[in-house]
Amino acid sequence: MQVLKKDANYQSYYSKDDFSLYLGDCIEILNSMPENFVDMIFADPPYFLSNGSFTCHAGRRVSVKKGNWDLGGGASANFDFHIEWLKACKRVLKQNGTIWISGTYHSIYQCGTALEINNYHILNDIAWFKPNAAPNLSCRFFTASHETLIWARKDKKGKHTFNYNLMRNGDWAEDSLKKEGLQMRSVWSIPTPKQSEKKFGKHPTQKPFNLLRRIILASTKEKDIILDPFAGSSTTGLAAVLNGRHFIGIDNEKSYLDLSIKRFENLKQTDEETALNKLFYKKANRLKLK
């Protein structure tokens, strides 16, 4: 699959089967891609909250600094960044393509406004409830136990993919809020990543496999091209290839792409997670995705 223009300055960091990774600045790499190329984008941009505060991890107080990539430049600079990467994403999205953005209050409101500035058409906002969220150590605020997902279409007049039948009648056993045979609502209860998802290492904002699987099965078809401009440990990519899609991931941290490769190479082995997903995928196909 030809991903970048012939005169692009970037080369693939890793490419095998339907899984491709690129190392570098996401805006520059996106601008090196053909227009109208990608069916769906999932983005988990920096929250810009590495500001010296602390949080709870495994019952211990730890710094929230995730890396230099999460250091913000102030509200105005952060907002300009969101406008620019979303502009670059819109150029590569197909006319009927959609984008999902995940974030907390530190970033998601700016992202929502940046979507509107770039003339996307917002379809839904999803509250991802984390039933196993970490406690609040300061005891001065409510415990943060959710993130917000925004789902938007490139063009208001486009015809986006939504696999309604699967969302309504699929097997979503991990979600205690989903009632069998009823429409899927906009509050999803999905636990944070399992330990088995971190056996090769972890990303500080790693998303659970079950969350990305649901997003991909909801809004794409088989053989669609899915892109993640802030790929991290590439949970998006694993969910994509295990469900018959193509994946392009971009990250500016080599160590996270190396972790992504380890996770992808492990898919060749029939471990419990892979076997369970293949079973899920067969059931999903029987529901005749539309």
C-alpha positions as CSV (number, residue, x, y, z in Angstrom):
1,M,0.0,0.0,0.0
2,Q,1.5,3.3,-1.1
3,V,1.1,5.6,1.9
4,L,3.3,8.6,1.2
5,K,3.8,10.7,-1.9
6,K,6.8,9.7,-4.0
7,D,8.7,12.9,-3.1
8,A,8.1,12.6,0.7
9,N,10.9,13.2,3.1
10,Y,9.7,10.3,5.4
11,Q,10.1,6.6,5.0
12,S,8.2,3.8,6.7
13,Y,9.7,2.9,10.1
14,Y,8.0,-0.5,9.9
15,S,5.6,-2.1,7.5
16,K,4.3,-5.6,7.4
17,D,1.1,-7.0,6.0
18,D,-1.6,-4.4,6.8
19,F,0.3,-2.6,9.6
20,S,2.5,0.4,8.8
21,L,4.3,2.8,11.2
22,Y,6.0,6.2,10.7
23,L,8.3,8.0,13.0
24,G,8.2,11.8,13.1
25,D,5.9,14.8,13.4
26,C,2.4,13.8,12.6
27,I,1.5,17.1,10.8
28,E,4.5,16.8,8.5
29,I,3.8,13.2,7.8
30,L,0.1,13.8,7.2
31,N,0.9,16.5,4.8
32,S,3.1,14.0,2.9
33,M,0.2,11.7,2.3
34,P,-2.2,11.7,-0.6
35,E,-5.5,13.6,-0.2
36,N,-8.8,11.6,0.4
37,F,-6.9,8.5,1.3
38,V,-8.1,7.4,4.8
39,D,-11.5,6.0,5.8
40,M,-11.3,6.6,9.6
41,I,-8.9,8.3,12.0
42,F,-8.7,7.6,15.8
43,A,-6.7,10.3,17.6
44,D,-5.6,10.5,21.3
45,P,-3.7,13.8,21.2
46,P,-1.6,15.1,24.0
47,Y,-3.6,16.3,27.0
48,F,-0.9,18.8,27.9
49,L,-1.3,18.0,31.7
50,S,2.4,17.2,32.5
51,N,2.6,20.2,34.8
52,G,4.2,18.9,37.9
53,S,1.0,17.6,39.6
54,F,0.5,14.0,40.8
55,T,-1.9,11.1,40.4
56,C,-2.4,7.5,41.7
57,H,-0.9,4.4,40.0
58,A,-1.1,1.0,41.6
59,G,-2.0,2.6,44.9
60,R,1.0,4.9,44.9
61,R,1.4,8.6,44.4
62,V,3.3,9.3,41.1
63,S,4.0,12.3,38.9
64,V,1.7,12.9,36.0
65,K,4.6,13.9,33.7
66,K,4.3,11.5,30.8
67,G,7.1,12.9,28.6
68,N,8.2,16.1,26.8
69,W,5.5,15.4,24.1
70,D,2.8,16.2,26.8
71,L,4.3,19.5,27.9
72,G,2.0,22.3,26.8
73,G,2.9,25.8,25.5
74,G,-0.1,27.5,27.1
75,A,-3.8,27.6,26.1
76,S,-3.2,29.6,22.9
77,A,-0.4,27.5,21.6
78,N,-2.1,24.3,22.5
79,F,-5.3,25.4,20.7
80,D,-3.3,26.3,17.6
81,F,-1.7,22.8,17.6
82,H,-5.2,21.1,17.7
83,I,-6.4,23.3,14.8
84,E,-3.3,22.4,12.7
85,W,-3.3,18.6,13.2
86,L,-7.0,18.4,12.7
87,K,-6.6,20.4,9.4
88,A,-4.0,17.9,8.3
89,C,-6.2,15.0,9.2
90,K,-9.1,16.4,7.2
91,R,-7.1,16.6,4.1
92,V,-6.3,12.9,4.1
93,L,-9.8,11.7,5.1
94,K,-12.0,10.5,2.3
95,Q,-15.2,12.4,1.7
96,N,-17.3,10.1,3.8
97,G,-14.6,9.5,6.3
98,T,-14.9,10.1,10.1
99,I,-12.6,10.9,13.0
100,W,-12.7,9.9,16.6
101,I,-10.9,12.0,19.3
102,S,-10.4,10.9,22.9
103,G,-9.5,13.2,25.7
104,T,-10.1,14.6,29.2
105,Y,-11.3,18.1,30.1
106,H,-7.6,19.2,29.7
107,S,-7.9,18.9,25.9
108,I,-11.3,17.7,24.6
109,Y,-13.1,21.1,24.6
110,Q,-10.3,22.7,22.6
111,C,-10.5,19.7,20.2
112,G,-14.2,20.1,19.8
113,T,-13.8,23.8,19.0
114,A,-11.0,23.0,16.6
115,L,-13.2,20.5,14.8
116,E,-15.8,23.2,14.3
117,I,-13.2,25.7,13.0
118,N,-12.1,23.1,10.5
119,N,-15.7,22.6,9.4
120,Y,-16.1,19.0,10.5
121,H,-19.6,17.8,11.3
122,I,-19.9,16.4,14.8
123,L,-21.9,13.2,15.0
124,N,-21.7,12.1,18.7
125,D,-19.9,12.6,21.9
126,I,-19.3,9.4,23.9
127,A,-18.7,9.2,27.7
128,W,-16.3,6.4,28.2
129,F,-16.8,5.4,31.9
130,K,-13.9,3.5,33.5
131,P,-15.4,1.3,36.3
132,N,-11.8,0.6,37.6
133,A,-10.5,4.2,37.5
134,A,-7.8,5.2,40.0
135,P,-8.8,7.0,43.1
136,N,-8.3,10.7,43.7
137,L,-5.5,11.0,46.3
138,S,-6.1,14.7,47.2
139,C,-9.7,14.0,48.3
140,R,-10.5,17.6,47.2
141,F,-12.2,16.7,43.9
142,F,-14.6,14.1,42.4
143,T,-12.7,11.0,41.2
144,A,-12.0,11.3,37.5
145,S,-13.6,8.2,36.0
146,H,-14.3,9.0,32.4
147,E,-13.0,10.3,29.2
148,T,-14.9,12.0,26.4
149,L,-14.8,10.7,22.8
150,I,-16.0,13.0,19.9
151,W,-17.0,11.3,16.7
152,A,-17.2,13.6,13.6
153,R,-17.6,13.4,9.9
154,K,-15.3,15.2,7.4
155,D,-18.2,16.7,5.5
156,K,-21.7,17.5,6.6
157,K,-23.1,16.1,3.4
158,G,-21.1,12.9,3.6
159,K,-22.5,9.4,4.2
160,H,-20.5,7.9,7.1
161,T,-20.3,4.2,8.0
162,F,-22.3,3.2,11.1
163,N,-22.8,-0.6,11.7
164,Y,-26.0,-0.2,13.6
165,N,-27.0,-3.8,13.7
166,L,-23.7,-4.9,15.2
167,M,-23.8,-2.1,17.8
168,R,-27.3,-3.1,18.9
169,N,-27.1,-6.9,18.7
170,G,-23.4,-7.7,19.1
171,D,-21.8,-9.4,22.1
172,W,-20.6,-6.5,24.3
173,A,-20.2,-8.5,27.5
174,E,-17.4,-6.2,28.9
175,D,-19.9,-3.3,29.1
176,S,-22.3,-3.6,32.1
177,L,-24.4,-0.7,30.8
178,K,-25.2,-2.3,27.4
179,K,-28.6,-4.0,27.4
180,E,-29.0,-7.0,25.1
181,G,-31.0,-6.2,22.0
182,L,-31.3,-2.5,22.7
183,Q,-29.7,0.4,20.8
184,M,-26.2,1.2,22.0
185,R,-26.2,4.4,23.9
186,S,-23.5,7.1,24.3
187,V,-22.2,6.0,27.7
188,W,-19.8,3.1,27.5
189,S,-18.6,1.2,30.5
190,I,-15.2,-0.3,29.5
191,P,-12.4,-1.1,32.0
192,T,-8.9,0.4,31.5
193,P,-6.2,-1.9,29.8
194,K,-5.7,-5.4,31.2
195,Q,-2.3,-6.5,32.4
196,S,-2.1,-8.8,29.4
197,E,-2.2,-5.7,27.2
198,K,1.0,-4.3,28.9
199,K,3.2,-7.4,28.9
200,F,5.7,-5.8,26.5
201,G,5.6,-2.4,28.2
202,K,3.0,0.3,28.3
203,H,2.2,3.8,27.1
204,P,1.1,6.3,29.8
205,T,-2.2,7.0,28.0
206,Q,-2.8,3.5,26.6
207,K,-6.4,2.8,25.6
208,P,-8.0,-0.6,26.2
209,F,-8.3,-3.0,23.3
210,N,-12.1,-3.4,23.8
211,L,-12.6,0.4,23.4
212,L,-10.7,0.5,20.0
213,R,-12.4,-2.6,18.8
214,R,-15.8,-1.1,19.4
215,I,-14.9,2.1,17.7
216,I,-13.5,0.3,14.6
217,L,-16.4,-2.1,14.3
218,A,-18.9,0.7,14.7
219,S,-17.5,3.0,12.1
220,T,-15.5,1.1,9.4
221,K,-15.9,-1.7,6.9
222,E,-13.5,-4.6,6.2
223,K,-10.4,-3.5,4.2
224,D,-10.9,0.2,5.3
225,I,-7.8,2.2,6.0
226,I,-7.5,3.4,9.6
227,L,-5.0,6.0,10.7
228,D,-3.8,7.0,14.2
229,P,-1.6,10.2,14.2
230,F,-0.6,9.7,17.9
231,A,-0.2,5.9,17.8
232,G,1.6,5.3,21.1
233,S,1.6,1.5,21.6
234,S,-0.7,1.1,18.6
235,T,-3.8,-0.4,20.3
236,T,-5.7,1.1,17.4
237,G,-3.5,-0.9,15.0
238,L,-3.9,-4.2,16.8
239,A,-7.7,-3.8,16.8
240,A,-7.7,-2.8,13.1
241,V,-5.6,-5.7,11.8
242,L,-7.4,-8.3,14.0
243,N,-10.7,-7.1,12.4
244,G,-9.6,-7.1,8.8
245,R,-8.6,-3.4,8.4
246,H,-5.4,-1.7,7.2
247,F,-3.5,0.5,9.8
248,I,-1.2,3.5,9.5
249,G,0.3,4.7,12.8
250,I,2.4,7.8,13.4
251,D,4.4,8.7,16.5
252,N,7.4,10.9,17.3
253,E,8.7,8.6,20.0
254,K,10.8,5.7,18.7
255,S,10.4,3.7,21.9
256,Y,6.6,3.6,21.5
257,L,6.9,2.4,17.9
258,D,9.2,-0.3,19.0
259,L,6.7,-1.3,21.6
260,S,4.0,-1.3,18.9
261,I,6.1,-3.7,16.8
262,K,6.5,-6.1,19.7
263,R,2.7,-6.1,20.2
264,F,2.0,-6.6,16.5
265,E,4.5,-9.4,16.1
266,N,2.9,-11.2,19.0
267,L,-0.4,-11.3,17.1
268,K,1.1,-14.2,15.1
269,Q,0.9,-16.3,18.3
270,T,-2.4,-17.6,19.3
271,D,-2.6,-16.1,22.8
272,E,-5.9,-15.8,24.7
273,E,-6.6,-12.2,23.7
274,T,-6.1,-13.0,20.0
275,A,-8.2,-16.1,20.1
276,L,-11.0,-14.3,21.9
277,N,-11.0,-11.5,19.3
278,K,-11.1,-13.9,16.4
279,L,-14.2,-15.6,17.9
280,F,-15.8,-12.1,18.4
281,Y,-15.0,-11.2,14.8
282,K,-16.7,-14.3,13.5
283,K,-19.8,-13.5,15.5
284,A,-19.7,-9.9,14.2
285,N,-19.5,-11.1,10.6
286,R,-22.7,-13.1,11.1
287,L,-24.5,-10.0,12.0
288,K,-23.9,-8.8,8.4
289,L,-22.2,-5.4,8.8
290,K,-23.7,-2.7,6.6
